[in-house]
C-alpha cells in the first residue's frame, strides 16, 4: 500500500534540523537530524516508514566493520592549555553547554554561558572585561553561529571564533564554517588528545 502524498511530503523533511510536528512552543526537533548526521558520517543510511494509526519505523543500515578493534589507553595525555582567558560559550543544548563549560573551567578558563545567540549578544554588550574567544554551535534556532560571530566582532574586534557541531560536513557546509581559515571542532569532543 502506497503512503498518502501528505505523508511522503512530511517525511521528506523529517531529518532537517528543527523540523517538528509539535505545537508552537512545545520544542524543536534536533534528534533525527543528529541521528541522520551520525549515520551518514559513518557511511550508512536510514529509511523511515510511517503509517497513520500504526506508527513509524526507522531502519538504520551501517557498513560492517572488518578491522581489528583498537585498544585505547586510559593514559591519553590531557591537552596542555594556558587558561585564564574568557570564553563566551553558546550552545542551545543544556547538557552539552554544562559539560563543555565544566571542561573549560577545569583547565582555568573563565566561561560565560548562553543558550541562545540573542542572549550571547546581550551578555557580550554587558560584559565589562575582554572576551577572548567565542565558542559557538553552528546550527541554532535563532541564528547560525557564523552570523552570531559577525555580530560579536563589531563589539569585540579581536575576538577569536571556534565553531562546533555534531552534524556532518555536508550538513553544515552551507553555514560557511568550513571555509578556509575558519576554526571548527566536531562534536563530540573531549579535553584529551586523540
N, C-alpha and C positions, 0 to 999 in steps of 0.2 A: 504494500500500500504506500503510495507516494504522500509525503508530508505536504500540508497545505502551503500555499505561496507565502502567507504571512509568517509562517514558522521558518521557512527557508531564509526569508529576508532577515528575520531577527537573529537566527543562528549565524548568519554571515558576519555579524558584529560582536558576537559573544566573547571573542578573545581580545577585543580592543580595550585599551586602558580606559577605565571609568565607565564602561558600558554597564548598565544595571537595569533590572526590571523592577527595582524597588521604588516606592513612592518618593517624591521630592523630600529631602531632609532625612531620609532613612538610611543614608550611607551610599558610598560609591563602590563600584566593582574594580578590584585590582587582582583578586585571587586568580582568576582564569588567565588574565594577561601574563601574570608571573609564571604560572604553570606552563603556559604556551612557550614563553621565553626560555625557560629551563629545558624543556623538551627539545625545542629547536636547536638550542646551543649544544645539545648532546646528540645531534644528528638524528632525532626521532621525529615522530609526528603524532598528532592527536585527532581523533574523529569524535564528533558529537552527534547523537541522535536523540531527538526529543519527540514525544508523542503526548498530545493533550490527554489528561486524566490517567496517564500511565507513567509519566516521569521522564527522566533524561539519563542517557547512558554515555559515558565518556570512555573511549578506548585509547590507551596510550601504547605506542609502539616505539621501542628503543632498540638500537642495534645490539647484537650480542657482544659482550666484552670477552675478548680472547687472550689479552695479555695477562702475564702473571701479576698477581697483586703486589703492589709496592708497600713495603713496611715503612711507616712514618715514625720517626723518633719523637718522643716527648721532650727531647733535649734541644728542639729547634730554638735557635737564638732569638731573643727579642730585638726588634728594630731599635737602633740607637737614635734617640732624638734629644734635642736640647730642651724643649718645653719652655714655658714661660710666656709664650705668645698667646694672643687672644684669638679664638676661633669662633665664628658665627656658624653654627650647625643648623641646617634647615632640612627637616625630614618629616613627612606627613604621617608616617607610621610610628606610633608612640613607642613600641617595644624597641624598634631599631634606633630611634632617637635617643632613648635612655641608655641603650647598650653602647653606642658609639661615643656618647658624651662621657660615660664611665671609663671607657678605654682611654680616651684622650686626657681626661682629668688625672687618671692614674699615672700618666707619664709626664705630668707637670703643666699641661696646658690649662688656660682659663677658657671655659666653654660657655658661650651664650647659646641657648637652645630655642628653636622656634619650630612650630608645626606647620606654619603657612608662610608663603612669601610676603604677604602684606604685613604680617606681624614682624617678620625679619627686617623689613624696610623701616618700620616704626622703631624697632629696637636699635637699629643702626643709627637712626637720626637722634635718638635719645641717649645713646651711649657716650659717656664723657671722654673715654680713652680711645686708644687706637684699636682697630680691628685688623689683624694681620692676614687672616685667611677666611674666606667664605667656603664652607664645605656644604654642598647642596645636592639634594636628589635632583635628577634631571626631569622626571615626569611627576608633576603635581597638579592638583585640580585648578588652582587659581591662575598660575603662570608657570612656565617651564623654568628650569634652573638657569638657562642661558639669559633669558630676559631679566631674571632676578639679578644676576651678576652685572648686567649692563646698568640696571637701576642703582646698584650699590657702588659701582665705580664712580658715579657722579658725586657720591658722598665721601668715599674713601678712594681717591685716585690710585693709591699704591696697593690696594688690597689684592691679594693673590686668590685664585679660584681653583677649587678642586671639585669636579663633578663626580657624582656616584650614581650607579643604577644597577638594578638586578636584571634589567632587560638585556636582551642580546643586542649586538652592534647594529643589526639591520632594523631593529625596532626604534633605537634612539638616534640613528644617523641623521634623520631629518631635523633634529633639535640642534644641530651644529656643534655638538660637544665632542665629536670625533675628528674635527678639523685639526690640521697640523698646528702644533704649539699649544693646544688645549690639554689640560691635565685631567685625567679620568681614572677612576678606580672602580673596578667591577665588584658589586656586592654578590655574595657575602665576602667579607674580608676579615682578617684578624690583625692584631698588632705584632704577630710573629712573622718572621721572614719565611717565604715559601720554601 
